[in-house]
Amino acid sequence: MGKALAEAFPAARRVFEEVDAALDERLSDIIWNGPADALTLTENAQPALMAVSLAALRALEEEAGVDLKRDAAFVAGHSLGEYSALAAARSLAIADAARLLRLRGRAMQKAVAVGAGAMAALIGLELGDVKAIAAEAGSAGVCAAANDNGGGQVVLSGAKAAVERAVDLAKLRGAKRAMMLAVSAPFHCPLMQPAAAVMAEALAKVSVTPPVVPLVANVLAQPVTEPSEIVRCLVEQVTGTVRWRESILFMVQSGVTEFYEIGAGKVLTGLIKRIADAATASAIGAPEDLSRFAATRG
């Protein structure tokens, strides 16, 4: 992941070096070479995904002349990607984003005992129906909508017994699919409050400046530019719903017709296409992607 970028573009390589220095370890070696079980640890995966996203963006800036302030209307990121978006928009320094995401990963993992929480994906139900199911399942413990991903996909999070109950209810209520997810903790639900407290303390010590373009925040599905509001949203998203569907719809309604997913994978590109089929969505994460994008710019 990201190795080809670092080999092809000096700007990308400098991002990985900056992240390594910030964390005082060679995270880049794990990103590029594994082992997979080390990379998928939450405390490694979160800064790793940010590093790859920023490496791709900095390469785009240097090689294709991309200027977010000139070329983009908004930035947005899904969950940990919100930190990547803020670093892209120069609101957070890359080094600070890496350290915050390392801390965020550790705090989220520690917030709930292993096996006590769970998450599940429900396909084919409206958000209102899922919230009703979560409320009913809440008799067995915390159960909340963690991600409204769009395309009829909502992820629930909470106490294991409650989420399992919600899966059973969803199947009875006509969900096309309802399945437990293999995750290490119940993210984006009230059980993450200890992690939110950790992040509030850490963010209070970090310099956050106005982004060069507005951030469409996960918890608001609206743009924010004021540093204190950005910090508040970052803290709230630890326990709050990632309102991705609404965020994309807000941008479309604001005139956005092109979306670019910068970094590893194409998951968000697929979600955007299902949410806003009239818009175009493309993923840029490998050298050949950058070359194609640069060619379109003439």
WOKAVEN-V486679 format. One record per residue. N is the residue number from 0. RES is the residue in one small letter. NEAR is the number of other C-alpha atoms within 8 Angstrom. D_CENTER is the distance of its C-alpha to the mean C-alpha in Angstrom with 2 decimals. Layout:
n=N res=RES near=NEAR d_center=D_CENTER
n=N res=RES near=NEAR d_center=D_CENTER
This chain:
n=0 res=m near=7 d_center=16.72
n=1 res=g near=12 d_center=17.25
n=2 res=k near=8 d_center=20.91
n=3 res=a near=9 d_center=22.40
n=4 res=l near=15 d_center=20.61
n=5 res=a near=14 d_center=22.08
n=6 res=e near=8 d_center=25.43
n=7 res=a near=7 d_center=25.62
n=8 res=f near=9 d_center=24.43
n=9 res=p near=9 d_center=25.47
n=10 res=a near=11 d_center=22.73
n=11 res=a near=15 d_center=20.09
n=12 res=r near=12 d_center=22.24
n=13 res=r near=10 d_center=22.45
n=14 res=v near=13 d_center=18.70
n=15 res=f near=13 d_center=18.91
n=16 res=e near=9 d_center=22.10
n=17 res=e near=10 d_center=20.63
n=18 res=v near=15 d_center=17.89
n=19 res=d near=12 d_center=20.72
n=20 res=a near=10 d_center=22.92
n=21 res=a near=10 d_center=20.51
n=22 res=l near=11 d_center=20.05
n=23 res=d near=6 d_center=23.69
n=24 res=e near=6 d_center=23.15
n=25 res=r near=9 d_center=22.69
n=26 res=l near=11 d_center=19.10
n=27 res=s near=11 d_center=19.60
n=28 res=d near=8 d_center=22.26
n=29 res=i near=11 d_center=20.05
n=30 res=i near=12 d_center=17.39
n=31 res=w near=9 d_center=20.31
n=32 res=n near=6 d_center=22.72
n=33 res=g near=10 d_center=21.26
n=34 res=p near=7 d_center=22.43
n=35 res=a near=6 d_center=19.66
n=36 res=d near=7 d_center=20.06
n=37 res=a near=9 d_center=19.48
n=38 res=l near=13 d_center=16.37
n=39 res=t near=8 d_center=14.77
n=40 res=l near=8 d_center=15.59
n=41 res=t near=11 d_center=12.59
n=42 res=e near=12 d_center=14.08
n=43 res=n near=13 d_center=14.24
n=44 res=a near=10 d_center=11.24
n=45 res=q near=12 d_center=8.79
n=46 res=p near=14 d_center=11.12
n=47 res=a near=12 d_center=12.04
n=48 res=l near=11 d_center=8.97
n=49 res=m near=15 d_center=9.02
n=50 res=a near=13 d_center=12.73
n=51 res=v near=14 d_center=12.81
n=52 res=s near=13 d_center=10.86
n=53 res=l near=16 d_center=13.25
n=54 res=a near=18 d_center=16.12
n=55 res=a near=15 d_center=15.89
n=56 res=l near=12 d_center=15.74
n=57 res=r near=11 d_center=18.60
n=58 res=a near=15 d_center=20.54
n=59 res=l near=11 d_center=20.20
n=60 res=e near=10 d_center=21.51
n=61 res=e near=9 d_center=24.34
n=62 res=e near=7 d_center=25.35
n=63 res=a near=11 d_center=24.77
n=64 res=g near=7 d_center=25.27
n=65 res=v near=8 d_center=21.97
n=66 res=d near=8 d_center=21.91
n=67 res=l near=9 d_center=18.92
n=68 res=k near=9 d_center=21.31
n=69 res=r near=5 d_center=23.69
n=70 res=d near=7 d_center=21.71
n=71 res=a near=9 d_center=18.58
n=72 res=a near=8 d_center=18.74
n=73 res=f near=10 d_center=15.21
n=74 res=v near=12 d_center=11.85
n=75 res=a near=11 d_center=8.55
n=76 res=g near=12 d_center=4.83
n=77 res=h near=9 d_center=2.77
n=78 res=s near=8 d_center=3.14
n=79 res=l near=10 d_center=3.81
n=80 res=g near=11 d_center=3.16
n=81 res=e near=13 d_center=5.57
n=82 res=y near=12 d_center=7.80
n=83 res=s near=14 d_center=7.98
n=84 res=a near=12 d_center=8.93
n=85 res=l near=13 d_center=11.35
n=86 res=a near=13 d_center=12.80
n=87 res=a near=9 d_center=13.32
n=88 res=a near=13 d_center=15.14
n=89 res=r near=11 d_center=17.16
n=90 res=s near=12 d_center=16.28
n=91 res=l near=13 d_center=15.33
n=92 res=a near=8 d_center=17.24
n=93 res=i near=11 d_center=15.60
n=94 res=a near=11 d_center=17.62
n=95 res=d near=10 d_center=16.58
n=96 res=a near=14 d_center=12.83
n=97 res=a near=14 d_center=13.73
n=98 res=r near=11 d_center=15.95
n=99 res=l near=11 d_center=13.74
n=100 res=l near=13 d_center=11.00
n=101 res=r near=12 d_center=14.06
n=102 res=l near=10 d_center=15.39
n=103 res=r near=12 d_center=12.38
n=104 res=g near=12 d_center=12.36
n=105 res=r near=10 d_center=16.10
n=106 res=a near=11 d_center=16.32
n=107 res=m near=13 d_center=14.17
n=108 res=q near=10 d_center=16.32
n=109 res=k near=8 d_center=19.45
n=110 res=a near=11 d_center=18.95
n=111 res=v near=12 d_center=20.27
n=112 res=a near=7 d_center=22.95
n=113 res=v near=7 d_center=22.23
n=114 res=g near=7 d_center=23.23
n=115 res=a near=8 d_center=23.33
n=116 res=g near=13 d_center=20.03
n=117 res=a near=16 d_center=18.52
n=118 res=m near=17 d_center=16.08
n=119 res=a near=14 d_center=17.27
n=120 res=a near=13 d_center=16.39
n=121 res=l near=18 d_center=18.93
n=122 res=i near=11 d_center=19.78
n=123 res=g near=11 d_center=22.28
n=124 res=l near=13 d_center=22.43
n=125 res=e near=7 d_center=21.78
n=126 res=l near=9 d_center=19.52
n=127 res=g near=6 d_center=22.77
n=128 res=d near=8 d_center=24.23
n=129 res=v near=13 d_center=21.32
n=130 res=k near=10 d_center=21.58
n=131 res=a near=8 d_center=25.30
n=132 res=i near=11 d_center=24.87
n=133 res=a near=14 d_center=22.61
n=134 res=a near=10 d_center=25.31
n=135 res=e near=8 d_center=28.01
n=136 res=a near=14 d_center=26.37
n=137 res=g near=10 d_center=25.84
n=138 res=s near=8 d_center=29.48
n=139 res=a near=9 d_center=28.43
n=140 res=g near=10 d_center=25.82
n=141 res=v near=13 d_center=22.48
n=142 res=c near=15 d_center=20.65
n=143 res=a near=12 d_center=17.98
n=144 res=a near=15 d_center=15.59
n=145 res=a near=14 d_center=12.11
n=146 res=n near=12 d_center=10.31
n=147 res=d near=14 d_center=12.41
n=148 res=n near=13 d_center=11.14
n=149 res=g near=12 d_center=14.41
n=150 res=g near=8 d_center=17.25
n=151 res=g near=11 d_center=18.58
n=152 res=q near=12 d_center=15.77
n=153 res=v near=16 d_center=14.96
n=154 res=v near=13 d_center=13.78
n=155 res=l near=15 d_center=15.99
n=156 res=s near=18 d_center=15.84
n=157 res=g near=18 d_center=18.77
n=158 res=a near=15 d_center=22.06
n=159 res=k near=11 d_center=22.92
n=160 res=a near=8 d_center=26.11
n=161 res=a near=15 d_center=24.62
n=162 res=v near=17 d_center=21.82
n=163 res=e near=10 d_center=24.54
n=164 res=r near=10 d_center=26.73
n=165 res=a near=12 d_center=24.13
n=166 res=v near=13 d_center=23.91
n=167 res=d near=9 d_center=27.71
n=168 res=l near=10 d_center=27.88
n=169 res=a near=13 d_center=25.43
n=170 res=k near=11 d_center=27.66
n=171 res=l near=7 d_center=30.65
n=172 res=r near=6 d_center=29.12
n=173 res=g near=8 d_center=28.64
n=174 res=a near=12 d_center=25.10
n=175 res=k near=9 d_center=25.09
n=176 res=r near=9 d_center=23.14
n=177 res=a near=13 d_center=22.08
n=178 res=m near=8 d_center=20.96
n=179 res=m near=10 d_center=19.87
n=180 res=l near=8 d_center=16.86
n=181 res=a near=5 d_center=17.32
n=182 res=v near=7 d_center=14.98
n=183 res=s near=8 d_center=16.08
n=184 res=a near=12 d_center=15.52
n=185 res=p near=15 d_center=15.04
n=186 res=f near=13 d_center=11.65
n=187 res=h near=15 d_center=11.34
n=188 res=c near=18 d_center=15.10
n=189 res=p near=10 d_center=18.10
n=190 res=l near=13 d_center=18.79
n=191 res=m near=15 d_center=16.08
n=192 res=q near=11 d_center=18.33
n=193 res=p near=10 d_center=19.65
n=194 res=a near=13 d_center=16.28
n=195 res=a near=12 d_center=15.87
n=196 res=a near=9 d_center=19.34
n=197 res=v near=10 d_center=18.61
n=198 res=m near=12 d_center=15.76
n=199 res=a near=11 d_center=18.13
n=200 res=e near=8 d_center=20.80
n=201 res=a near=9 d_center=18.88
n=202 res=l near=9 d_center=17.43
n=203 res=a near=7 d_center=21.02
n=204 res=k near=6 d_center=22.19
n=205 res=v near=7 d_center=19.87
n=206 res=s near=5 d_center=20.70
n=207 res=v near=8 d_center=18.40
n=208 res=t near=9 d_center=20.01
n=209 res=p near=9 d_center=19.74
n=210 res=p near=11 d_center=17.36
n=211 res=v near=9 d_center=19.44
n=212 res=v near=12 d_center=17.85
n=213 res=p near=11 d_center=16.40
n=214 res=l near=14 d_center=12.79
n=215 res=v near=13 d_center=12.14
n=216 res=a near=15 d_center=10.76
n=217 res=n near=17 d_center=8.84
n=218 res=v near=11 d_center=12.00
n=219 res=l near=10 d_center=14.49
n=220 res=a near=12 d_center=13.61
n=221 res=q near=9 d_center=15.87
n=222 res=p near=10 d_center=16.04
n=223 res=v near=10 d_center=16.58
n=224 res=t near=11 d_center=18.35
n=225 res=e near=8 d_center=20.25
n=226 res=p near=9 d_center=19.11
n=227 res=s near=6 d_center=20.16
n=228 res=e near=9 d_center=18.21
n=229 res=i near=11 d_center=14.99
n=230 res=v near=12 d_center=15.68
n=231 res=r near=9 d_center=16.54
n=232 res=c near=12 d_center=13.34
n=233 res=l near=9 d_center=11.31
n=234 res=v near=12 d_center=13.86
n=235 res=e near=10 d_center=13.94
n=236 res=q near=13 d_center=10.33
n=237 res=v near=13 d_center=11.16
n=238 res=t near=14 d_center=13.73
n=239 res=g near=11 d_center=12.93
n=240 res=t near=13 d_center=11.77
n=241 res=v near=14 d_center=8.59
n=242 res=r near=13 d_center=11.04
n=243 res=w near=13 d_center=9.55
n=244 res=r near=10 d_center=13.11
n=245 res=e near=8 d_center=14.72
n=246 res=s near=14 d_center=12.57
n=247 res=i near=11 d_center=13.56
n=248 res=l near=10 d_center=17.04
n=249 res=f near=10 d_center=17.41
n=250 res=m near=10 d_center=16.84
n=251 res=v near=11 d_center=19.24
n=252 res=q near=7 d_center=21.70
n=253 res=s near=6 d_center=21.55
n=254 res=g near=6 d_center=22.76
n=255 res=v near=10 d_center=19.83
n=256 res=t near=8 d_center=21.02
n=257 res=e near=7 d_center=19.00
n=258 res=f near=11 d_center=15.30
n=259 res=y near=9 d_center=14.17
n=260 res=e near=11 d_center=11.15
n=261 res=i near=11 d_center=11.64
n=262 res=g near=15 d_center=11.17
n=263 res=a near=10 d_center=11.39
n=264 res=g near=6 d_center=11.94
n=265 res=k near=8 d_center=12.50
n=266 res=v near=6 d_center=10.69
n=267 res=l near=7 d_center=9.28
n=268 res=t near=13 d_center=12.77
n=269 res=g near=9 d_center=14.43
n=270 res=l near=11 d_center=12.83
n=271 res=i near=13 d_center=13.80
n=272 res=k near=12 d_center=17.23
n=273 res=r near=9 d_center=17.78
n=274 res=i near=11 d_center=16.89
n=275 res=a near=10 d_center=18.81
n=276 res=d near=8 d_center=21.35
n=277 res=a near=6 d_center=23.27
n=278 res=a near=11 d_center=20.57
n=279 res=t near=9 d_center=19.95
n=280 res=a near=12 d_center=16.69
n=281 res=s near=8 d_center=16.69
n=282 res=a near=12 d_center=14.72
n=283 res=i near=11 d_center=15.83
n=284 res=g near=15 d_center=15.39
n=285 res=a near=10 d_center=19.00
n=286 res=p near=9 d_center=22.19
n=287 res=e near=6 d_center=23.65
n=288 res=d near=10 d_center=20.77
n=289 res=l near=13 d_center=21.42
n=290 res=s near=8 d_center=25.11
n=291 res=r near=8 d_center=24.85
n=292 res=f near=9 d_center=22.92
n=293 res=a near=10 d_center=25.50
n=294 res=a near=7 d_center=28.28
n=295 res=t near=6 d_center=27.22
n=296 res=r near=6 d_center=27.53
n=297 res=g near=4 d_center=31.10
